[in-house]
């Protein structure tokens, strides 16, 4: 007998798939669910041929901004974002870490000008796997584990 996990389809909204299980709730928190009243389905440790185990988030009635997609890319570079319209995928995007990340990540250097004055943070992507970012102002390098999203 084949066992299946059934996660309800959504009529309109966004599906974030192929999230590493260990960061699924971090991705969920960045979506700010307390500000949102429609249905959100979260699944962890689903079987995946590509990843072994994965997470999935379905958000009814909400489309992600490009900034949100970029934040997802920083936490889950293997993720895909699908836009759902009338129960069908209308657009599918494989997330990609941008070359320049502006005002999405907080610099971990307490002496950086971005932590002392009203200056937008700017990070260059040095390496995608494993992720390495460099602050344009103080040149501090941070990895995925060190990322603090704004």
N, C-alpha and C positions, 0 to 999 in steps of 0.2 A: 504494500500500500504506500503510495506516494503522499508525503506530507507537504503541505504548502502553507505559507504565511500569506494571508490576504490583507493587503493594505488598500483601503477604499480609493477609487479613482476620484479625481477632482475635476469639476467642470471647467473652471478657469483658475489660473494661478501659476505657481512655480514649483518645480521638483528639482531638488539638489540630490544627485545620486553619486555613487562611487566616492563617498567620504570615508577616509580611514576611520574605523570605529572609535578609536581613542580620542578623536577630535570632534566627533559628531555634536556633543553638547556644547563645545566651544563655538562651533559654527551656529548652533541654535541660539546661543546667548547673543551673538553679534547681530542676529536678526531682530533683537529686542522684542521677544514674544509678548511681554506684558503690555506693550503698546498696541497690541493687535487682537482683534476680537473674533476673527474667523477661525475655522478649523486648521490645526497644524498636526500632522502625523509625523512621528519620529520613530524610526526603526533602527535597532543596533544589531551588530553581529549577524547580518544576513549573509548567506553564502554568496560568494563571488568567484567566478573562474579566474578573473584577472587579479583580484586582490586577496583572495582567501576569505576574509570577512570585511564587510563594509557597513556604512551607515547610509540612511536615506531620510530626507526631510521633504514633506509635501506641504505646501502652504496654499491654502485656498484663497482666491481673490486678491492675491498680491503679486506684483511683478517687481523684480529686484532692479535697483539702479545699478549703473556701471560701477560706482564706488563699492556697493555691496558685493557685486561679483568679484571685484578686485580683492576685497577682504576675504571672501571665500577662497580665492586662489592662494592667498598668503597662508591660510591654515590648512587647506586641502587641495594641493596642486593637481591631484588626479581626478577631481570632481568634474561632473558635467551639470550644467544648468539647462533645464528644459522649460520652455514657456508653453503652458497648456491653454488651449482655447477650444471650447465645446468638446471637452473630453479627449482631444487629440493633441499631439505634440506639434506646435506650429513653428517652433524654432528650438534648436539644440545647440548649445555652446560648450565647448571644452574650455574650462577656465585656464587662463594664462597669467602668470605673474608679470605685471607691467615692468618695463625697463626703468621707469622713474615712478616712484610712489610718493604722491604729494598729499600731505595732511591726513593720512590714514593710520600711520604708525607713530607711536611715541618713542622718542630717543631715550635709551636707557642710561645715557650719560647725564648725571645730575648737573654737570657744569656746561652742558650744551646750551647755546643761545636759545634754542627752541623751548627749553625748560625754564628760562629766565625772562623772556620777553615774548610778546605776541607775534611770533614768527611761525609760519607754516612749516611743518617738518617736510624734509625731502630726503628720500633714500634712493640710491642707485641699486639695482639688482646686480650683484656681482656674480652669483651662481644660483641656478634654480634648484638643482638637486645635488647635495642637500642645500637648502635655501640659505643664502648669505646676502645680507643687505648692508650698505654702507651709508651712514649719515653724510650728507653733502657738506654740512657745516663743521662738525667736529671729527669726522672720519671714523667714528665708532662703528665697528662691524657687529651685527647681531645675526643670530640664527633663528630658525622657526620657533624654537622653544622659548626664546627671549622676547618674542614679539608681544608688545602691548598695543592693542588697537585703540584708536582715539574714539 
